[in-house]
């Protein structure tokens, strides 16, 4: 008889305590400034590397901590509870490297995963383009074979941590007439000649994590940097998202938990009409609903993480596509509602940058958009149900 894996083990609970302590002490104090100044915090990165929390999913054989998918979710959740931007360090390191874990040769894996595990390099994922967002297969970036090389040309857009990551998984068309089946995946290095970056996007939230275009101008790379076989890049890209949409759910859970915890503390302190506002049933019902939605999304996310872990170890990917989209969609919609309600509970104070909940509300919004909008998630779920 097999038991569900989604109940965290004692080790997961211990990990949560460790991450929360690091996040409270070393990450939370930088969160407001990272947002205000729109700067990536290298201090936070160093703190995550020192605690070995920056890329926990990398398997031990490549020098990593070998954390399972649920442990990775817990790390991202707890970092996001303090600072959503910082949670993109472990999340995007996973997003950039899962294509290698799923499809790359041993040579590529050992060469590129070890520096990520060691904290010497970060790894971003470059799928979207200015004209190819939801319709990712409509990409225009080309990779043309030339002897032992491929030459890449095109512009990737909305690339999280672009410019600060050393390595990029880049999807490009090697056979443009073949559509999705003509796309291949490559490792591109920041230092490759012809790679440059656009200016930082001016965003509503997650301002402490740079988002830029990655511009590829006649970038010649060895053919051995292709991840998997020619024409398999789009499948690798989507199979990756099946695993990593769960990390966006984790980020949403963390942001929402941060907002809920702050709001609970506030309503117990804030006095109106001669008593703490927490005494009023209208607010009590809001708090109860927030916690209920959060816990429901958390259980779905942990269940999806357990599926992801089993799929990584060879179990069928069946159901993972549905569950990861469901978790991402449910958790991000919950985070948007919960953070908006947290602002409401703080009233006028909640609307100011003197309190963290408005930042959390702005940060929550992106979780409904990236790694596939929630409309795309609903489309993916419906396709699974109806096929
Ligand atoms: N795993 C593996 N292969 C898959 C798959 C999956 N989950 N889903 C589909 N495929 C395969 C299909 O079988 C098909 O292959 P065959 O023709 O050989 O059968 C191929 O991929 C194309 O599939 P579709 O015909 O279904 O493709 P589509 O073009 O109709 O739509 C989509 C696919 C679901 C809409 C997809 O384009 C999508 O998910 N869009 C959203 C894009 C997205 O999520 N972008 C995120 C960017 S990353 C980001 O945001 C990160 C960040 O910064 C933090």
Boltz pocket constraint, residues with backbone or C-beta under 6 A from the ligand:
constraints:
  - pocket:
      binder: B
      contacts: [[A, 92], [A, 95], [A, 125], [A, 127], [A, 128], [A, 133], [A, 134], [A, 135], [A, 136], [A, 137], [A, 158], [A, 159], [A, 160], [A, 180], [A, 181], [A, 234], [A, 235], [A, 236], [A, 238], [A, 239], [A, 241], [A, 242], [A, 321], [A, 369], [A, 370], [A, 371], [A, 372], [A, 373], [A, 376], [A, 380]]
      max_distance: 6.0
